Amino acid sequence: MKADRVEISRDETGKQWLIRIQVGEEVIRRHSAEPKDAGEAVLRAAAIKTASDEGYTIDPANVVFK
């Protein structure tokens, strides 16, 4: 199944990265323990892997940073 969009943002209260996978109206939230100073490529790869672990594929162009 293909995800529509994946957003990556910093959750400062949990001090982790938040990955939001959107499929239609459904939103799945997962945290990533990547370092705070992780680069865009590392975070994009983590988001794609997280979506894959949930059973979704995502076009890397649809991974956005907030």
C-alpha positions as CSV (number, residue, x, y, z in Angstrom):
1,M,0.0,0.0,0.0
2,K,1.3,3.5,-0.8
3,A,1.5,6.3,1.7
4,D,0.4,9.7,0.6
5,R,2.9,11.7,2.6
6,V,5.4,11.4,5.4
7,E,6.3,14.3,7.7
8,I,9.3,14.5,9.9
9,S,9.4,17.0,12.8
10,R,11.3,17.3,16.1
11,D,9.2,16.4,19.2
12,E,11.0,18.4,21.8
13,T,8.8,17.1,24.7
14,G,9.9,13.6,23.9
15,K,13.3,14.7,22.6
16,Q,12.9,12.5,19.6
17,W,12.0,12.8,15.9
18,L,8.3,12.3,15.1
19,I,7.5,10.5,11.8
20,R,3.9,11.0,10.7
21,I,2.7,8.6,7.9
22,Q,-0.4,9.8,6.2
23,V,-2.6,7.4,4.1
24,G,-5.8,9.0,3.1
25,E,-7.4,10.2,6.4
26,E,-5.4,7.9,8.5
27,V,-2.3,9.2,10.3
28,I,0.2,6.9,11.9
29,R,2.7,8.4,14.3
30,R,6.0,6.8,15.2
31,H,9.1,8.1,17.0
32,S,12.7,7.8,15.8
33,A,15.7,7.8,18.1
34,E,18.0,9.4,15.4
35,P,20.3,12.0,16.9
36,K,19.1,15.6,17.2
37,D,21.7,16.7,14.7
38,A,20.9,14.0,12.2
39,G,21.1,15.1,8.6
40,E,18.3,15.2,6.1
41,A,19.4,12.1,4.3
42,V,19.5,10.1,7.5
43,L,16.1,11.2,8.6
44,R,14.6,10.6,5.1
45,A,16.0,7.0,5.2
46,A,14.6,6.5,8.7
47,A,11.2,7.8,7.6
48,I,11.1,5.5,4.5
49,K,12.2,2.5,6.6
50,T,9.5,3.3,9.2
51,A,6.8,3.5,6.6
52,S,8.1,0.2,5.1
53,D,8.0,-1.4,8.6
54,E,4.3,-0.4,8.8
55,G,3.7,-2.0,5.4
56,Y,3.7,1.2,3.2
57,T,5.8,2.4,0.4
58,I,6.5,6.1,-0.1
59,D,8.0,8.2,-2.9
60,P,11.0,10.0,-1.3
61,A,9.7,13.2,-2.9
62,N,6.7,13.0,-0.6
63,V,8.8,13.0,2.6
64,V,8.7,16.5,4.0
65,F,10.4,18.2,7.0
66,K,8.5,20.5,9.3
